[in-house]
Amino acid sequence: MAQSSNTAEKPVVLVTGGAGGIGAAAVRRFTRNGSSVVIADLDAGRGAALAAETGAHFVRTDVRELADNEAAVAAAVERFGRLDIVHLNAGTISSTSIGEGFDPEGYRRLMGINLDSVVYGIQAAHAPLRASGGRIVVTASATGMRPSYEVFYSASKHAVVGLVRSLGPVLAAEGISINALCPGLVDTPMISDRMAELTRAGMAVSSVESVVDALDTVLADPRTGLAWLVMADRALAPFEFADLPVPQERNLAFENGGVRALRTG
């Protein structure tokens, strides 16, 4: 895994959703390479077991809550002295959709885990990452660039991709990079009940290790604000979005998320 940009020491890493799937594979890779790792997950049993296996530190975390994200970041800083890499990996899928089967509680839970957790994770880690010149990688999805029958899952990942692309230049000014990993189908428990049908349909399914390989590549790349497509049937690369230029925007100055004034120089 990549090292922090301003230190020769092995990086200090926080992984949300780190107790299973892609997150657990990332934790194993980071610790195997000598990084100090904090696992943030709601599943205390699996989180503690993985921590015991790898030497990582586990913090029980409900990523839907800002305070829990702040506590996980604080644990990393207090235990290891700094924070260099944040892998915001927590995610879930839901079968709820528009119409008769709409489940508002399921919808809010999905958005809380898939979108709110990313916003809260970035906010919680902002100060220590600014101090270290750190890096953020968010696990999004290929459905963040295309329509999907998993409508709210797709909507949440579209939001995550838009957030990463918009924050790229904002955080770059503070020495922080942010990118999104956008996997297609990955062999995790999230799709285990659908694996037989997916296989029969000829769908390409990636291994978790290949996604962590992609994470390695993204962390080693100096660019920011990109959505990296990670699919079993094509090479890893940033997704090429169609451009929508608004040249007049360069005349505006922005502060705290809003237009402040016309630029004077």
Salt bridges, closest charged atoms under 4 A:
GLU9 OE2 - ARG82 NH1 3.75
ASP43 OD2 - ARG46 NE 3.04
GLU53 OE2 - ARG28 NE 2.73
ASP62 OD1 - ARG64 NE 2.99
ASP84 OD2 - ARG82 NE 2.82
ASP116 OD2 - ARG108 NH2 3.05
GLU150 OE2 - ARG194 NH1 2.43
GLU174 OE1 - HIS126 NE2 2.68
GLU174 OE2 - ARG130 NH1 3.62
ASP193 OD1 - ARG194 NE 3.88
GLU197 OE2 - ARG200 NH2 3.48
GLU209 OE1 - ARG29 NH2 2.82
ASP213 OD1 - ARG29 NH2 2.84
ASP216 OD2 - ARG29 NH1 2.57
ASP221 OD2 - ARG223 NH2 2.96
ASP233 OD1 - ARG234 NE 3.08
GLU255 OE1 - ARG260 NH1 3.05
